[in-house]
């Protein structure tokens, strides 16, 4: 009787261990599904101006240091990006970071999200769009990651 219990517990432990240990590739598939859900939510909450950046726009320092290139070429909403399994440091760990395409866009997003001195009512209303996206996306992310986990693990 005790041998049966030992075998059953060992089988159960092996099953739990198998489902808890994911390879970085498996983890990337799962976190990538969650990142997709969050990126969609972030695109919905990210404020967008009526500016047209199709030809580029000189913003901030448009000098030799920056190659005389326009610094603003798209809206924040259009610069949201992620790569399944890669962090913001471009390391493949299985974790997926969602963010903005370059450091300039990230800086602008931080100012819009956190606010600046002397803001208009419209700017105040747009504050904390990242947190709003996180709150809106929680359930969608969990659902997407759960479905992908079951698919990856063959459950």
Backbone bond lengths (Angstrom), bond angles and torsions (degrees), N, CA, C in turn:
res aa  C-N    CA-C-N  psi(-1)  N-CA   C-N-CA  omega(-1)  CA-C   N-CA-C  phi
1 X - - - 1.440 - - 1.530 110.96 -
2 X 1.334 117.29 -42.85 1.464 121.36 -179.69 1.518 111.29 -67.43
3 X 1.336 117.58 -35.52 1.464 120.98 179.13 1.522 110.57 -63.38
4 X 1.342 116.94 -38.27 1.463 120.49 178.03 1.531 110.69 -62.90
5 X 1.322 116.70 -42.41 1.457 121.13 179.90 1.528 110.01 -64.74
6 X 1.337 116.63 -42.58 1.459 120.81 178.36 1.533 110.74 -60.63
7 X 1.321 116.48 -45.25 1.463 120.44 179.89 1.528 111.24 -64.32
8 X 1.335 115.98 -42.50 1.458 120.17 179.33 1.537 111.38 -63.65
9 X 1.326 116.02 -43.07 1.463 119.59 178.55 1.521 111.42 -65.15
10 X 1.328 116.97 -39.00 1.461 120.79 178.07 1.527 110.83 -64.51
11 X 1.327 116.98 -43.26 1.472 120.89 177.39 1.528 110.80 -61.99
12 X 1.340 114.97 -43.69 1.461 119.55 179.34 1.522 110.07 -62.03
13 X 1.339 117.33 -44.79 1.458 121.59 -179.88 1.528 110.72 -61.53
14 X 1.330 117.05 -44.39 1.462 120.41 179.66 1.525 111.35 -62.78
15 X 1.322 116.11 -37.15 1.468 120.48 178.68 1.531 110.59 -67.14
16 X 1.327 117.42 -43.84 1.464 121.86 178.67 1.525 109.61 -64.20
17 X 1.330 116.95 -43.51 1.459 121.00 -179.45 1.530 110.76 -62.39
18 X 1.319 116.06 -40.92 1.465 120.60 179.91 1.532 111.11 -62.48
19 X 1.334 116.61 -41.27 1.469 119.39 -178.27 1.524 111.92 -78.03
20 X 1.325 118.13 -22.46 1.463 120.82 -178.82 1.524 111.77 -86.00
21 X 1.316 118.57 -28.01 1.457 121.48 -178.55 1.521 109.16 -95.34
22 X 1.309 115.48 111.80 1.456 120.68 179.17 1.524 109.04 -112.52
23 X 1.306 116.33 144.29 1.461 119.67 173.39 1.526 107.58 -74.48
24 X 1.320 118.17 159.35 1.468 118.83 176.99 1.533 112.99 -56.99
25 X 1.324 117.47 -33.36 1.462 120.55 178.99 1.527 110.76 -67.11
26 X 1.337 117.02 -43.76 1.461 120.77 177.56 1.532 110.21 -63.64
27 X 1.332 114.95 -44.44 1.451 120.40 179.82 1.532 110.44 -61.49
28 X 1.337 116.81 -38.72 1.467 121.60 179.40 1.522 111.13 -62.22
29 X 1.321 116.92 -39.89 1.464 120.14 178.75 1.528 110.56 -63.35
30 X 1.313 115.79 -41.75 1.463 121.10 -177.23 1.535 110.87 -71.62
31 X 1.338 116.63 -50.37 1.469 118.95 -179.38 1.529 110.91 -68.61
32 X 1.328 117.01 -27.96 1.467 120.67 176.26 1.517 111.81 -64.16
33 X 1.326 116.56 -37.74 1.470 120.77 177.47 1.528 109.98 -65.18
34 X 1.319 117.16 -41.30 1.462 120.89 177.13 1.524 111.61 -67.00
35 X 1.331 116.07 -39.09 1.467 120.77 179.31 1.520 111.04 -63.67
36 X 1.317 116.63 -37.69 1.469 120.42 178.58 1.524 109.93 -62.47
37 X 1.317 116.92 -43.80 1.467 121.23 179.17 1.527 110.54 -63.96
38 X 1.339 116.71 -42.20 1.464 119.66 179.86 1.526 110.96 -67.98
39 X 1.333 117.91 -42.30 1.467 121.13 179.92 1.528 110.61 -60.25
40 X 1.333 116.70 -39.85 1.469 119.98 177.47 1.531 111.14 -62.85
41 X 1.316 116.63 -42.55 1.458 120.89 178.49 1.530 110.61 -65.90
42 X 1.332 116.44 -41.46 1.463 120.92 -179.80 1.526 110.63 -64.01
43 X 1.325 117.15 -37.49 1.469 120.39 178.21 1.523 110.73 -64.07
44 X 1.324 116.79 -33.99 1.465 120.27 -179.81 1.530 112.17 -73.29
45 X 1.326 117.84 -33.64 1.465 120.17 -176.23 1.526 113.47 -93.56
46 X 1.335 118.28 -15.55 1.464 120.85 -178.79 1.526 110.10 -69.62
47 X 1.344 117.25 121.87 1.464 119.30 -179.90 1.526 110.80 -66.56
48 X 1.327 115.84 152.40 1.458 120.12 -178.36 1.526 109.19 -136.69
49 X 1.315 115.89 130.39 1.463 120.24 178.95 1.524 109.73 -81.77
50 X 1.319 115.72 173.89 1.458 120.14 178.77 1.530 111.32 -92.42
51 X 1.334 117.48 7.12 1.465 121.94 179.11 1.521 110.75 -63.10
52 X 1.328 116.03 150.78 1.463 121.96 175.06 1.522 107.61 -109.90
53 X 1.318 116.46 114.42 1.460 121.17 -177.00 1.528 112.29 -104.81
54 X 1.324 118.39 13.84 1.466 120.57 -174.18 1.522 112.85 -58.30
55 X 1.323 118.57 -33.36 1.462 120.35 178.46 1.512 112.46 -97.80
56 X 1.321 116.73 5.60 1.456 121.26 -176.59 1.511 109.67 85.82
57 X 1.296 116.20 157.24 1.459 120.54 -179.64 1.514 108.41 -141.59
58 X 1.305 115.49 131.99 1.452 120.20 178.50 1.518 108.44 -74.03
59 X 1.310 116.22 114.49 1.453 121.51 179.66 1.522 107.36 -130.57
60 X 1.307 117.56 134.99 1.455 120.18 177.64 1.518 110.98 69.10
61 X 1.293 116.87 -133.53 1.456 122.16 -177.05 1.519 110.60 -85.14
62 X 1.302 117.08 107.67 1.462 121.76 175.63 1.518 105.84 -111.29
63 X 1.337 115.93 73.88 1.454 119.82 -174.29 1.528 110.99 -131.52
64 X 1.303 116.45 -171.53 1.464 121.32 -177.79 1.525 111.48 -59.35
65 X 1.323 116.77 -35.04 1.463 121.36 179.79 1.529 111.18 -57.11
66 X 1.320 116.50 -35.24 1.456 121.14 -179.66 1.523 111.89 -101.06
67 X 1.309 117.25 16.29 1.458 121.02 175.83 1.522 113.27 70.32
68 X 1.326 116.95 21.87 1.479 121.45 -179.22 1.524 112.34 52.27
69 X 1.330 116.41 32.92 1.463 121.92 178.74 1.517 109.24 -101.81
70 X 1.331 117.06 146.66 1.467 117.82 175.09 1.522 109.46 -65.46
71 X 1.306 116.97 138.23 1.462 119.89 -175.97 1.510 112.61 -88.21
72 X 1.315 117.58 -23.43 1.457 119.59 -177.59 1.521 107.84 -113.63
73 X 1.319 116.75 112.79 1.463 120.92 -177.30 1.522 112.39 -122.32
74 X 1.330 117.17 -4.44 1.468 120.04 178.96 1.514 110.15 -158.65
75 X 1.309 115.37 163.54 1.457 121.71 177.68 1.527 109.72 -74.39
76 X 1.328 116.67 155.43 1.469 121.52 176.57 1.525 110.61 -53.55
77 X 1.314 115.17 -43.98 1.469 121.16 -177.92 1.533 111.28 -56.65
78 X 1.325 116.45 -34.51 1.466 120.72 -178.51 1.524 113.12 -84.45
79 X 1.328 116.98 -7.61 1.464 119.35 -177.99 1.532 112.84 -103.69
80 X 1.318 117.94 7.05 1.470 121.37 177.97 1.518 108.38 -70.06
81 X 1.327 115.83 131.03 1.458 119.48 -174.33 1.531 111.79 -146.76
82 X 1.319 115.24 158.41 1.464 122.39 172.12 1.529 107.76 -161.44
83 X 1.316 115.80 157.61 1.461 121.48 175.83 1.521 106.11 -134.30
84 X 1.346 117.58 114.41 1.468 120.01 -175.24 1.531 113.09 -50.25
85 X 1.332 114.76 125.93 1.457 121.01 176.54 1.512 114.62 92.59
86 X 1.329 117.88 -7.93 1.457 120.67 -176.79 1.523 111.03 -111.23
87 X 1.339 115.08 139.56 1.456 120.90 176.41 1.522 109.21 -85.64
88 X 1.313 116.79 176.84 1.469 120.63 178.64 1.531 111.44 -64.83
89 X 1.337 117.42 -19.63 1.465 121.88 176.83 1.524 112.30 -85.67
90 X 1.329 116.54 6.84 1.467 124.10 -179.81 1.532 112.31 64.40
91 X 1.337 116.14 31.46 1.459 121.70 176.53 1.522 108.57 -100.07
92 X 1.331 116.50 134.93 1.457 119.95 177.88 1.523 108.39 -87.32
93 X 1.336 115.39 104.75 1.462 120.42 -179.92 1.515 111.68 -124.17
94 X 1.333 115.49 -8.95 1.460 119.47 -174.50 1.517 111.26 101.69
95 X 1.337 116.84 -24.76 1.463 120.92 175.38 1.523 108.48 -78.05
96 X 1.322 116.83 148.01 1.455 120.52 -179.02 1.517 110.41 -121.46
97 X 1.326 116.09 122.11 1.465 121.83 177.10 1.521 109.37 -96.19
98 X 1.312 115.58 138.01 1.464 122.00 173.96 1.517 106.47 -110.66
99 X 1.339 116.20 132.24 1.454 118.98 -179.01 1.506 111.47 -163.12
100 X 1.317 115.00 -152.83 1.447 121.71 -178.57 1.521 109.28 -111.53
101 X 1.324 116.93 154.56 1.464 122.71 -169.89 1.522 115.22 -57.80
102 X 1.314 118.21 -39.41 1.464 118.59 -178.37 1.523 110.34 -140.90
103 X 1.329 115.39 173.73 1.463 118.97 -174.94 1.527 112.13 -68.03
104 X 1.325 117.89 -27.77 1.465 119.92 177.50 1.527 110.01 -66.31
105 X 1.336 116.67 -47.54 1.468 120.41 178.74 1.534 110.21 -61.82
106 X 1.330 117.27 -39.77 1.465 121.20 179.48 1.528 110.80 -63.70
107 X 1.340 116.70 -38.90 1.466 120.82 178.70 1.532 110.16 -64.96
108 X 1.333 116.65 -45.75 1.461 120.53 178.94 1.531 109.84 -60.89
109 X 1.331 116.32 -43.38 1.469 120.55 179.65 1.526 110.51 -60.54
110 X 1.321 116.87 -39.99 1.460 120.29 179.72 1.524 110.89 -63.64
111 X 1.344 117.00 -42.30 1.470 119.96 178.38 1.528 110.96 -64.26
112 X 1.315 117.40 -44.09 1.469 121.03 -179.51 1.528 109.51 -65.72
113 X 1.329 117.28 -42.50 1.462 121.27 -177.22 1.529 112.24 -69.98
114 X 1.326 117.07 -45.24 1.466 120.75 -173.89 1.515 113.83 -91.90
115 X 1.331 116.42 -19.14 1.455 120.33 178.85 1.513 113.20 91.53
116 X 1.321 115.02 164.89 1.462 123.24 177.94 1.523 107.70 -138.83
117 X 1.318 116.64 173.32 1.468 120.71 178.99 1.524 109.73 -70.29
118 X 1.311 116.39 147.09 1.459 121.87 175.17 1.514 114.38 66.38
119 X 1.320 117.61 42.16 1.461 121.29 -177.39 1.525 112.06 -82.17
120 X 1.335 115.04 150.31 1.463 120.36 175.20 1.531 109.20 -80.21
121 X 1.321 116.26 169.87 1.470 120.33 177.94 1.526 110.55 -60.84
122 X 1.334 116.82 -38.40 1.462 121.00 179.12 1.530 110.04 -62.53
123 X 1.322 116.47 -42.78 1.463 120.18 179.99 1.527 111.25 -66.40
124 X 1.321 116.63 -38.30 1.470 120.62 177.79 1.529 109.39 -63.35
125 X 1.321 116.65 -41.23 1.469 121.37 -179.83 1.540 111.29 -63.27
126 X 1.344 116.46 -32.47 1.467 120.59 -178.82 1.526 113.75 -81.25
127 X 1.322 117.22 -8.99 1.470 119.69 -177.61 1.531 111.72 -61.75
128 X 1.303 115.42 152.94 1.463 125.13 175.35 1.530 112.96 61.82
129 X 1.337 116.63 33.16 1.458 119.54 178.67 1.529 111.90 -66.56
130 X 1.322 117.43 -28.50 1.473 120.09 178.77 1.527 109.89 -68.65
131 X 1.329 116.89 -45.30 1.460 120.60 178.96 1.527 110.84 -64.03
132 X 1.341 116.16 -38.82 1.465 119.73 177.10 1.525 110.33 -61.28
133 X 1.337 116.49 -41.72 1.469 120.82 179.04 1.530 110.42 -64.52
134 X 1.330 116.98 -40.90 1.464 120.55 179.16 1.519 110.73 -61.70
135 X 1.314 116.97 -45.64 1.468 120.68 -179.89 1.519 111.66 -65.38
136 X 1.329 116.65 -40.79 1.471 120.63 -179.76 1.522 111.51 -67.24
137 X 1.331 117.36 -33.20 1.461 121.39 -171.33 1.529 114.45 -90.36
138 X 1.321 118.85 -9.93 1.473 120.98 -174.07 1.529 112.96 -49.49
139 X 1.317 116.48 -55.77 1.463 119.73 -176.53 1.524 112.04 -66.15
140 X 1.339 116.85 -40.86 1.467 120.20 178.30 1.519 111.19 -62.29
141 X 1.322 116.14 -41.59 1.470 120.31 179.97 1.526 110.81 -64.02
142 X 1.326 116.61 -46.93 1.466 119.96 179.47 1.522 111.33 -60.91
143 X 1.320 116.38 -42.05 1.455 120.89 179.67 1.538 110.53 -64.04
144 X 1.341 116.68 -46.26 1.469 120.93 -179.43 1.528 110.84 -63.53
145 X 1.340 116.64 -43.21 1.466 120.21 -179.77 1.521 111.37 -68.02
146 X 1.334 117.55 -37.99 1.464 121.07 178.24 1.517 110.99 -63.52
147 X 1.329 116.16 -46.02 1.470 119.83 179.27 1.523 111.12 -62.34
148 X 1.330 116.66 -42.82 1.472 120.42 -179.63 1.521 110.04 -68.48
149 X 1.340 118.02 -37.03 1.462 121.39 177.81 1.538 110.07 -60.76
150 X 1.322 116.31 -46.58 1.476 120.35 179.77 1.521 110.31 -61.96
151 X 1.341 116.05 -39.61 1.467 120.25 179.58 1.530 111.11 -66.04
152 X 1.334 115.92 -45.66 1.478 121.32 -178.52 1.525 110.98 -65.20
153 X 1.329 116.10 -40.51 1.471 120.02 -176.64 1.526 112.94 -86.16
154 X 1.322 116.65 -5.80 1.458 120.46 179.96 1.517 113.23 69.46
155 X 1.300 116.32 35.76 1.477 120.91 -178.90 1.520 111.22 -92.99
